Amino acid sequence: MTTPPNEYDTDTLLKLFDSVKTGIIVINRKYDLIMANKTAFRILEMAEDSLQKSCTCFNLLYHRTEPCEGCPVNMEENSIESKQKSLTLKTKDNRDVFIRIFYTKWDGNFVLTLFDVTQEVTVVRKIDLIRKELQTKNILLERRRQGTMEEQHNLEQLLDTLPEALVSVSAAYEIQRKNKAVSEKLPFKNASTCYELMGQDLPCEHCPAESGFDQADMKKKGHFINDRYFTETIIKSPFDDGGLLLFADTTRQIQLTEKIRKQRETITRKNEILSGLVDISSKMQKDPDPESVTGYFLQTFLDVVNSDSAVVISDDIRAGNLWFTVQKGISKKEMLTTSRAYLSREIQSRSSDMIPEESLPWKNSTQIQLKGGDGERVGVILIKDEFNEEDNKLAKLFFEPFGAYVHNKLLMRKLEEKANTDPMTGLYNRGYLDQAIKEETEKLKKFNIQYSIVMADVNRLKKANDDYGHEAGDNLILTVADLLEKEVRPVDVVARTGGDEFLILLADCNNEGANNFINRLTKKTFHEVSIEVGKNERFPVTVSFGAAGTDKYKPEELIKEADRTMYENKEAFYAKNKNLRYR
């Protein structure tokens, strides 16, 4: 080391500096290291004898071969006192050491004062991490609260779709909530208590809930109001000491009972009908498994109409798919043939409601459309032998509540389905698509119904984002999503699987049909389509497609093959439009 320009020799200065508990390094204007005290070596975790004879500060501290940019040594003399720099070192055990360096001019040289601020930086980082964790928790809590509110809103909407009048009451019989059917079906609409709904000023005589709703759970009570009969089913509330009251207009059932009473020869059968209806209603309320409920319903109804064979087929929430099937008195092979016929394009497209007789397991049969509370088809019931007029009346009596039950179950499944949508486009996400592909694969195995996958990738999304901003990019994605959704059938599924990627599941479609679909999209749907990105400026909307069908490829190869052909088409697009190479 060179001798510092002052009256002290090197050893004396080092002893003075070593007595200071702050790291000190002295350099000259050429950045050469003149001396450093022991504290500096300790902070830098270096041995004192590890320095080379000629060493610069930028090599020692930053392992550089050139001076650092913005080095305070290059600053004007009157500004050097306020300058400082930060340094992060990696220790041998891979820890980070944070050092703050202050620069001071001293007798033509420069003193670098080193402070180990690792502890302070660590504390600040921990505080920042805690703050971010709290922010994340608050965000999650708010999302949960919003989700709960949305779920409650959806549940109230669902309750309004129920055909029966439903009333929630407190332990003191005060009405807390009621659905839309209350004002439509019950005669006294502006009541504040349940007994006022029945036209009473006091609680009904022999009310099953006199000793509490927990004692009255699933008990029933009849009411006669304005020449109409209502059956009240009491259900214990799962939330408080109150209850849920389900009112059904049973006038038709009561009238039928009176008719049965007058016709002694049919008393036993009619009593069985009413018993079956009550049992089925109770089964619907208690059993969460729709297939179990359907089996019980089917057996009960067959006993009433004196038949031994029947089939129930329920639609799923996705068109062209079956939720479940239940059969009595036919083989699995016959059930397979019947189900395949119901999945035909004519029936699924609603161009026909009747399964062809040659696909049914009996020569003579009765087909009844199972309809929900909105009047739309939710399935079909097939029964051996033709019905007479009385059987048709009984069928309607049984099938109306059962259709409403299936409809309500489907509504619940639709509520669950909302979790499987892309928040930006409203299309389905990859999870829902994978489940749909699994269902189509099962249909392929069972019924040999082919399906295809179409891969779609938006061209030049990065160009739109970079040149016109992410709002333009989002508009581009939304435009493509809207056009794709308009072009598919109800049985198909369009899902957004990535930033600019979409997957389309084409049900009941082979490889040729999928490629025809792509040609229609390319030549018609996306022909000369553009979005506005500025005043008098538009951006073209183009998409590259690839397709693969199960008649040509294995199910597990479809996505890979569709992706391959999509990239071939994308490369062909950019080769043809060389001026659009920027993606």
Beta strands, then each sheet from edge to edge (+ up, - down):
strand 1: 23-27
strand 2: 33-36
strand 3: 84-90
strand 4: 96-106
strand 5: 109-116
strand 6: 165-169
strand 7: 175-178
strand 8: 220-225
strand 9: 228-236
strand 10: 243-249
strand 11: 310-315
strand 12: 322-328
strand 13: 365-371
strand 14: 377-384
strand 15: 451-458
strand 16: 493-496
strand 17: 501-507
strand 18: 530-534
strand 19: 537-540
strand 20: 543-549
sheet 1: 2+ 1- 5+ 4- 3+
sheet 2: 7+ 6- 10+ 9- 8+
sheet 3: 12+ 11- 14+ 13-
sheet 4: 16+ 17- 15+ 20-
sheet 5: 18+ 19-
end
